[in-house]
Every structure is written in C-alpha cells, then in structure tokens.
C-alpha cells in the first residue's frame, strides 16, 4: 500500500516555556507540514515521561499515522522543499549520526508493532537507567536509551543510520568553542534540510533564526559564522 502525505505526522514536542523562540520554531514546523499536506502533532512534554513515551502513546492510539518525523524543539526546517519520503530512507527507525554517534534530535519512524514495542521498551529502560535522578539533570536520556537497545536483539535490525547533514546540521563555530576538530563535520550550509540550535547561546537563537528563515533577508553563508 502506498504511503500518502496525510498519513505522515510532523511531531512537535516541547517542555520549554512559550516565548518568542518557541513561537518561531512552532510556526516553522507548521509551515513545513502544511506545505506537504502532512499532519502536525503538537505535544507539551511531561519531563517525567519525555519524547519516547510521547511517541509510543501517539502511535499506539493513532493508527491513521503510518510514519512520523520527530523534530527537536530547538531545530527548524531550513529547506522546506524536501519531501520526507524522497529525502530519507524508508527504514523502521532512521537516525542521523553526528560526531557523538546516533542522535535522537530527529527521528523518522514507521508506525508498526516492532517500533511501538521499541518505544515502550526504551521509555522504560530510560527510567531504569536514570532511576533516582531528576529528569532535567541528565542530558540525552532518550538518546542513550535508544543507543542501548539498538545494540541488542530484537531491536538492532530496526535501525537505519544516515550522515548527519542529511537530517540536521549545526552552526559549529557558535556552538562549540572548545578543542573540537576543525573539520566542519556537520556544519550547516544553505540548502541543508534542518538546522539544530543545540549549543547556541540563548541570546543568539532568535536573531539567528530570523536571519535564516525570513525570506526577505539574505540567507547567511556558513562563513558568516
């Protein structure tokens, strides 16, 4: 059976307070969904449950969604022309690999029993691994749970990995001031699918997005950063 655009969901989930930045990001996610006729699913995340439990509940309770694209609340689509079904492989769980390995910032998922089972298991593993820790004190909880399960049966065959800039890019000069190798691995360039603002200081996030997303402004080149 062919996959129709109205069977694909763009999933916007955030636990951040509503402000100018969150408004810009939500409108960008909505614009992308509307452009291609995708569903838009918006969730206010409970810090005690998180991303994986939200996705599990959405898939388990909505059989009309056959695939979903989770995009982080600090990421925006910078190339709205890409169709998900043409730009990304049709794997059960598709993740990008950045310099630290598989990343859960953006996920391209099939709504099928194997993935629903994985999402439930990962949400439980996440709880067990970090039992006794406040959710806000452990970065990348969901990512670490997915990485753990991806190494073991029966889940390792569900994962497909793509090069980082296929799914997300960073403004490296602004995000990393330490001794990271100067090789531009993952550096955002005009035309890339998604820009992730993780690591960018809050004061720069709104101005950066406005300069990149405002069609009346000249899109900055990577050298600008």
N, C-alpha and C positions, 0 to 999 in steps of 0.2 A: 504494500500500500504506500503510495507516495505521501510525502510529508508536506502539508500545507503551511503557509506562513502563520495562519491563525491558530495553528496547533503548537506554536513556539512561544515561549514566555521569556521576556526580559525581566529578571528578578532584581529589584532594588531593595536592599535591606540595610537599615542603619540604626544604630543606637545613639548616634550623635544628636545633640540638640539642634532644633530647627533654627537656621540662620541664613545669612546671605550665601555662604558657600554651599550649604546643603540644598538651597533652592536652585542655584545654578546647576548643580550636578543632577538633581532630580529632573529638571527641565531637559537637560541633555539626554538622559536615559529615555524620557518620554518621547522626545523628538525622534530618536532612533527607532523606537518601537513603532511609532505611528507611520514613519516613512515606509516601513516594510510590511506593515499590517500584522506585526507581532502583538501578542498580549503583553500587558505590563502588570506585573505583580509587585505591589509595594508592601513592605513589612517594617514595622517598628520592632527591632530585635530586643528580646529579653536577654540581658547579659548572662543570666544563668542558663540559658538554652542555646542561643547562638545560631550561626549560619547553617550548620549541618542539620540540626533538628528542624529548623525552619524549612529547609529544602525537603527533608523527609516528610514533614506534615503536608507540605504543598503537593508533592507527588502522590502521597497516599490518599489524599482527599480530593484530587482533581485529575480524573482520568482523561479529561479533554486536553491536558497539556502532554504532548508527546516528547518534547525536548525543551530544555530550559538553559538560558545563559545567565549565570550569576555574575554580576559585575560589582566590584567593591564600591563602597560609598565614597571612596576617595579616588575614583577612576572615572574618566569620561571618554566617550567615543569621539575620536578626532578625525575619523574617516567614516562618514555616515553612509557611504555608497556600498560598503561591503555587505553582502548577504552572508549570514552565518553558515548556511548550507553549502555555499560555494567557497567561502574563505577558510573554513575549518574542516578537519576530517570528521566523518560521522562515526566516532567511537562512542563507547558507552560512557566513559568519563574522559574528557580531554582537558589536560592541564599544560600550562606553559612552564618551562624550566628557566629560572633566572640564575644568577651567579651562585645562589644558595641552594639550588635544586628545585624540585617541583613546588609550585606556588598555588595556593588556593584563592588568590585575589580574584581570579576569573576562572569560572568552571563552565564547561559545555557538556551537558548531561542528557542522557536518554532516560525517559520515564519507563523503566522496565523493572521486573521483580528483583533482578540482581543488584541494580543500583539503589533501589529502595532499601533493600536489605543492608547494603554497604552503608548508606547514610544513617540508618538506625544504629548499626554497629559502631560507626565512627563517633557518633554523638555520645554513645555510652563509653567507648574507650577514652574519649576526651575527658569525661567526668572522672573515670578511674585514675587516669594518669595524673591529673592535677587535683585529686581529692585533698581538701583542706586548704587549697589556695583560692583566694578571691579571683573571679574571672578576669577582672581588669588588671591583675598583676602579672599575667602570663601572656606574652605576645605569641601570636601564630598558633593558638591552641588547636584550631580546626585543621590547619595545615599539618601540624605534627601528627595528629590522629590519622589523617589520610595517608601520610607517608608511611606510618607504621603498618596500616592494613595493606597498603599497596605492595608490601614486601612478602606477604604471606597468602597461602591458599585460604579461602577460594577466591580471593579478590585480585591477585596480581594481573590476571589476564584482562581485567576490565579497563585498564588504564592505557591511554594513548598520550604521548608527550609531543609537544611542538616547541620550536625555538621561541625564545622569549618574545621577540618583537612581533611575532605572528598574533599574539594575544594581548600583550601590554608592553609599554616602554616606560622609561624613567627619564627625568632630567638629571643626569648623573652629577653634573658639576654643582647643582644646587642641593642635591640630596645627600651627597657623600663628600665630606671634607677630610676624611681620614686617608690612610695609605692604600686605598683600593687601587688595583692595577689600572693604569691609564690606557685602556684598550677599547673604550667606547662600547663594550658589550652591553646591549640592552638600551643604548641611548635613543631617546625619542627623536624621530625625524618626521618632517612634514609628510603626510600621506600614510603614516602608521595608523593602525586600527584604533588603539586605545592608549591614552596617557594615564599613568598612575602617579598620584601626587604623594605617595608614601615617602616620608623622609623630608619633604619640603616643609620649611618653617611656615607656621600658620599665616604670618603676615604676607607671605608671597603667594599663597594659594589662590585667593580671589583675583588678584591682578594678573597672575599667570593664566588662569582660565579665561578671563575676559579678553586678554590679548590673543589667545589661541582660538577661542570659539566665536568671537564677534566677527561676522563676515565682513564688516566694514573696516576691520583692522587688517594690517598685513600680518600673515602668519609668520612668527619668528622662525628663523633657521636654527638648527642645533648650535651653531657657532655663537648665537646670541646668548647662550647660557654657558 
